[in-house]
Amino acid sequence: MAQTYAQIQKQIAALQQKADAIRMKEVGGVIDRIKVAIAHYELTPEQLFGGKASATKPVSKATASKRTAKKSGRVSYSDGNGRTWGGWGKRPTWLREALAAGKRLEDFQVGAQAVSIAKEAAKKPARKTAQKRRPSTVLYSDGAGKSWTGRGPQPRWLKEAIAGGKSLEDLRASR
């Protein structure tokens, strides 16, 4: 039995709806992969859409903190100013400073994950806090808040100060 024009139009409309739904799912996956690539290569809007920015630029603290988030392609914590952290590895400086200033980690959680974690935290009894370790003795300081204990590799600010003509004795912190 032959189909009528109206029946074929109805089938076309139904197929178009299915095609639109599938396309939306695929677009979501493509966007996620693009975001991961942008974070991995630290691309700027000028690089993506044209502009006067150069192809190479120095890495800022904000882009350096995004490196931990690129592993999963998902950001778990953000300060709302473009600085993010994926929740793995050492906490970035901006987050440690905010926590030291009295903020809570939950204040920086992003998306649905924050809601589910907050609900779980409300259900669980509070854990006992571990004893605090004694603070490390600061051996070297730049006088502007940056310090180094003498353990581990030398930080960038110290290497730059030494390259600028200062000696370790010049940077030794007063006790």
N, C-alpha and C positions, 0 to 999 in steps of 0.2 A: 504494500500500500504506500502510495506516494505521500510525502509530507507536504503540508501547506506552508505558505510563506510565513504566516504568523507563528507556526510551530518552530520553524527554523530560526526566526528572530528571537523567540523565547530561549532556545538552546544557546544562541549566540550570547544573549544577555547573561545567562547562567554561567557559561564558560568564561565570559569577561570578568565576572565577579570572582570566580575561582582564580583566574590569572592575576587579578589585582591583589588578592590575598597572598598568593605565593610570592608575588613580586615584593610585597611589603616585608615578608619574612627574609627574603634574600637580601633586600636593601639593608635591613638591620644588621645582618652578618657582615655585609660589605663595609658598612660604616664602622663597625667594631674593629675590623681588620685595618681599615684606614687610620683609625685613631691610634692603634698600637704602632703602626708604622710611623706616624707623625711623632709620637712620643719617643720611639726608638731613635729616630734620626734627628730629633729636636728641631723639627721644621717650624718656621715662622709663617704667619699669614702672608708676609711679603714674598717669601720663597714660593709659596703655593700659588698665589694669585697675581704675582708680579709686583714690582715695586723697586725701591732703591736699596733695600737691604742686601748686603753681600752674601755670598754662598757660605762663607765661613765666618763665625763670630765666636767670641770668647764664651765659655760656658758660665752661666750665672748660677747663683745658689738655688734659684727657683727651678731651673732646668735640671740641675744636678739632683735635686730631691725627687724629680719625676722618674729618674732612672730606676728606682726601686719599684715604682708602680708599673713600669712597662713589662715586668715579668709576666704578669697575668693579664695585662691589658685592662685591668680594673683598678680604680682608685678607691681606697677604703677610707682615707682621711684627707681632708682638705681644709685650708684656712680661709677659703673664699677669695684669696688674692692670687690664685694661680699656683700656689705651692701645694704639692700633694705628696702622699706617702701611701704605698700599697699595703703596709702592715708587716712587711718582712724585713729582716735585718735591723741594723741600728736605726734608731729614731733620728730623723733629721733635726738639725739645730733649731729650726723655727718651731718645731713641735716641742722639743725639750725646753726651750725658753718659755713657751706659752704654758706648759705644765708647771714649770717652776714658778711662774707668775700667779698660779692658783687656778688655772683652767683645768677642766676635766677632759680626758681622752674622748669621752662620749660627745663632747661639744664639737669635735672635728669629724665625726663619722659621717659618711656620705650615703644617701639612698636608703633602700629597703633594708639593707644589711644593718644599718644603724638602728632601725626600729626593732628588728628581730633580736639584736644583741641587747638592746635596752630592756626588752621584755624578759629575756633570759636572765639578765642581771637582777631584775626586780624579783624574780622567783627564787634565785639562789641566796642562801645566807651569806653574809659578808665573810670573807676569808681573813684569817689572821695575817697581819702585815709582818713581813720579814724584818729582822733587825737591820737598821741602816749601817752601811759600812762607813768607816771613817773616811773623810774626804782626803784625796791625794794632796801631798804637799806640792805647792807650785814652786818650781825652781826658776822658770823663765816667764817673763811677761812683757807685753808691748806697752803697758800702761793704759791701754784703751779697752781692756776687758778680755783680751786674748791671752791665753796662757798655755804652758807646756810643762809637764812634770818631769821631763827628761827620759821618760819611758816610751818605747815605741818609736816609730819613725817621726822625724821632725815635721811639724805642720808647715803648710805653705807660707803662712805669714812669717814664720821664723826663717825659712829659706830665703824669702824675699828680702828680709831685713839684713841678713848676712850678706847677700849679694849686693845690697845697697851700701855696704861698708861698715855695718855695725858688727861688733864681736859678741860672743856669748856672754862675756862679762858685762857688756853694756846692757844686755837684756836680762841679767840675773835679777830675780824678784827679791825685794827686801823682805826679811823675815820678821 
